[in-house]
């Protein structure tokens, strides 16, 4: 039996995130202003054709597979292939608070402009106008500036993804990202879900940070950003 996280996008949009996604038979995607991810019940040429018919012309989507993907160049333009490390939390953290925990505040719609600015600068992954609808985003503000943020994203029950972990370059090295991660992780744990996350495989600094928070590599996966032509 395949592991839930081998096809995490499909399993997320049909379970924990089904309220912010659109499904059409064996293919589906998140609402376009929330996330670019599209999924298929099974990764095969038939469903790729169904996805092509489902996605509007010129829309870009991100799809994932545990195997490298081939795309029909007459249907899809490959914009960005990514080698990604998928990590899963293995209980090892004794405390979910740090000296910075008192600085953490919830983020809401009023903070979206600052969140978009920070994610555009640090590029932790796609963050759009309504990505905040994944809920449970938190930040640290220093002198009115959003110094760091973290939240949750894909929710293929019983897993919950920790996402948008980022720190403004002016505030790095102070432990804000670690404190925010632990805060979000505690919420996920309190709701009886299992944490997972994704990181570019060449981002060794981030991988080491995540290991200190109890995450271990599960599998290498491939994420392709493609555009319907």
C-alpha positions as CSV (number, residue, x, y, z in Angstrom):
1,X,0.0,0.0,0.0
2,X,1.3,3.4,-0.9
3,X,2.2,5.8,1.9
4,X,-0.1,8.8,2.3
5,X,2.7,11.2,1.9
6,X,3.8,9.7,-1.5
7,X,0.8,11.5,-3.0
8,X,0.4,14.2,-0.3
9,X,-1.3,16.8,-2.6
10,X,-4.1,14.5,-3.7
11,X,-4.6,13.2,-0.2
12,X,-4.6,16.7,1.2
13,X,-7.1,18.2,-1.2
14,X,-9.5,15.2,-0.8
15,X,-9.3,15.1,3.1
16,X,-8.1,17.9,5.4
17,X,-8.0,20.7,2.8
18,X,-11.2,19.7,0.8
19,X,-12.9,23.0,1.8
20,X,-10.3,25.0,-0.2
21,X,-9.9,22.8,-3.2
22,X,-11.8,21.8,-6.3
23,X,-12.0,18.1,-7.4
24,X,-13.0,16.8,-10.8
25,X,-13.0,13.0,-10.8
26,X,-9.5,11.8,-10.4
27,X,-7.8,15.2,-10.5
28,X,-8.0,18.4,-8.6
29,X,-6.3,21.5,-7.3
30,X,-6.3,24.1,-4.6
31,X,-8.2,27.3,-5.3
32,X,-5.9,29.5,-7.4
33,X,-5.4,32.3,-4.9
34,X,-4.6,29.9,-2.1
35,X,-1.9,27.6,-3.5
36,X,-0.7,26.4,-6.9
37,X,-0.7,22.7,-6.1
38,X,-2.6,20.2,-8.3
39,X,-3.0,16.5,-7.6
40,X,-4.1,13.2,-9.2
41,X,-5.5,10.1,-7.6
42,X,-2.9,8.1,-9.5
43,X,0.1,9.6,-11.4
44,X,-0.3,8.4,-15.0
45,X,-0.7,9.7,-18.5
46,X,-4.4,9.4,-18.4
47,X,-4.8,11.6,-15.3
48,X,-2.2,14.1,-16.7
49,X,-4.5,14.5,-19.7
50,X,-7.5,14.9,-17.4
51,X,-5.6,17.5,-15.5
52,X,-4.8,19.3,-18.8
53,X,-8.5,19.5,-19.6
54,X,-9.3,20.6,-16.1
55,X,-6.8,23.4,-15.7
56,X,-7.5,26.7,-17.5
57,X,-5.1,27.7,-20.3
58,X,-1.9,29.4,-19.3
59,X,-2.4,28.6,-15.6
60,X,0.7,27.3,-13.8
61,X,0.4,24.5,-11.3
62,X,2.9,22.5,-9.2
63,X,2.6,18.7,-9.2
64,X,4.6,16.1,-7.2
65,X,5.7,12.5,-7.6
66,X,8.1,10.1,-6.0
67,X,9.6,9.6,-9.4
68,X,11.0,12.0,-12.0
69,X,8.3,13.1,-14.4
70,X,8.0,13.4,-18.1
71,X,5.7,16.0,-19.6
72,X,4.1,16.2,-23.1
73,X,5.7,19.4,-24.4
74,X,2.7,20.1,-26.6
75,X,0.5,20.3,-23.5
76,X,2.8,21.5,-20.7
77,X,5.7,23.8,-20.5
78,X,8.1,22.9,-17.7
79,X,8.8,26.1,-15.7
80,X,10.8,24.8,-12.7
81,X,11.8,21.3,-11.7
82,X,12.7,20.9,-8.0
83,X,14.4,18.1,-6.0
84,X,12.7,18.2,-2.6
85,X,13.4,16.5,0.7
86,X,10.3,15.4,2.6
87,X,10.8,15.3,6.3
88,X,8.6,13.8,9.1
89,X,8.7,14.6,12.8
90,X,9.9,11.8,15.0
91,X,9.1,12.7,18.6
92,X,12.3,13.9,20.2
93,X,11.7,17.5,21.3
94,X,11.2,17.8,25.1
95,X,9.9,21.3,25.1
96,X,8.0,23.4,22.5
97,X,8.9,26.8,24.0
98,X,12.1,28.9,23.8
99,X,13.1,32.3,25.1
100,X,11.4,33.8,22.0
101,X,8.1,32.1,22.5
102,X,6.7,35.2,24.3
103,X,7.2,37.2,21.1
104,X,4.9,35.1,18.9
105,X,1.6,36.5,17.8
106,X,-1.1,35.1,15.5
107,X,-1.2,36.5,11.9
108,X,-4.4,37.5,10.3
109,X,-5.7,39.1,7.1
110,X,-4.4,42.5,8.1
111,X,-0.8,41.1,8.1
112,X,-1.1,39.6,4.6
113,X,0.8,42.5,2.9
114,X,3.8,42.0,5.2
115,X,3.6,38.3,4.8
116,X,3.7,38.6,1.1
117,X,6.6,41.0,1.3
118,X,8.6,38.6,3.6
119,X,7.9,35.5,1.5
120,X,8.8,37.3,-1.7
121,X,12.1,38.2,-0.2
122,X,13.0,34.8,1.4
123,X,11.2,32.5,-1.0
124,X,10.2,29.6,1.4
125,X,7.7,28.4,-1.1
126,X,4.6,29.7,-2.9
127,X,2.6,32.2,-0.8
128,X,-0.3,33.9,-2.3
129,X,-3.0,36.4,-1.4
130,X,-5.2,33.9,0.3
131,X,-2.6,31.3,1.4
132,X,-3.5,32.4,5.0
133,X,-6.7,30.4,4.7
134,X,-4.6,27.3,5.5
135,X,-4.8,28.9,9.0
136,X,-2.5,28.9,12.0
137,X,0.1,31.4,10.8
138,X,2.2,33.1,13.4
139,X,4.9,35.7,13.4
140,X,7.4,37.7,15.4
141,X,7.4,41.5,15.0
142,X,10.5,43.6,15.9
143,X,9.9,47.3,16.0
144,X,6.8,46.9,13.9
145,X,8.5,44.8,11.2
146,X,7.6,41.2,10.5
147,X,10.9,39.5,11.3
148,X,9.8,35.9,10.9
149,X,6.8,33.7,10.3
150,X,5.7,30.1,10.1
151,X,2.4,28.3,9.5
152,X,0.7,25.2,8.3
153,X,-0.3,24.1,4.8
154,X,-1.1,20.7,3.3
155,X,-3.3,18.5,5.5
156,X,-3.4,14.9,4.2
157,X,-5.0,13.4,7.3
158,X,-3.5,12.3,9.7
159,X,-0.5,14.5,8.6
160,X,-0.1,18.3,8.8
161,X,2.6,20.2,7.0
162,X,4.7,22.9,8.6
163,X,5.2,25.6,6.0
164,X,6.4,29.1,5.2
165,X,9.3,29.0,7.7
166,X,11.2,32.2,6.9
167,X,13.1,34.9,8.6
168,X,14.0,38.4,7.2
169,X,17.8,38.6,6.6
170,X,18.0,41.5,9.1
171,X,16.9,39.2,11.9
172,X,18.5,35.9,11.2
173,X,20.5,34.0,13.8
174,X,18.2,35.0,16.7
175,X,16.2,31.8,17.0
176,X,12.9,33.3,15.8
177,X,12.2,30.6,13.2
178,X,12.9,27.8,15.6
179,X,10.5,29.3,18.2
180,X,7.8,29.7,15.5
181,X,8.2,26.2,14.3
182,X,7.9,24.7,17.7
183,X,4.8,26.8,18.4
184,X,3.1,25.5,15.2
185,X,4.3,22.0,15.9
186,X,2.7,22.0,19.3
187,X,-0.6,23.1,17.8
188,X,-0.4,20.2,15.3
189,X,0.5,17.8,18.1
190,X,-2.3,19.0,20.3
191,X,-4.7,18.2,17.5
192,X,-3.3,14.6,17.2
193,X,-1.8,15.0,13.8
194,X,1.8,14.1,12.6
195,X,4.1,16.9,11.4
196,X,5.8,16.9,8.0
197,X,7.5,19.4,5.8
198,X,9.3,20.0,2.6
199,X,12.6,21.7,1.8
200,X,14.8,22.0,-1.3
201,X,17.3,19.2,-1.1
202,X,20.2,21.6,-1.6
203,X,19.1,23.8,1.4
204,X,21.4,22.1,3.9
205,X,21.1,24.9,6.5
206,X,17.4,24.6,6.7
207,X,17.6,20.8,6.8
208,X,19.9,21.0,9.8
209,X,17.5,23.4,11.5
210,X,14.6,21.0,11.0
211,X,16.6,18.1,12.4
212,X,17.2,20.0,15.6
213,X,13.4,20.3,15.8
214,X,13.0,16.6,15.6
215,X,12.4,16.1,11.8
216,X,14.1,13.3,9.9
217,X,14.3,12.7,6.2
218,X,11.6,10.4,4.9
219,X,12.0,10.5,1.1
220,X,13.2,12.5,-1.8
221,X,10.4,13.7,-4.0
222,X,10.1,15.7,-7.2
223,X,8.0,18.8,-7.7
224,X,7.5,20.3,-11.1
225,X,6.0,23.7,-11.8
226,X,4.3,23.4,-15.2
227,X,2.1,25.7,-17.3
228,X,-0.8,24.5,-19.5
229,X,-0.1,25.6,-23.1
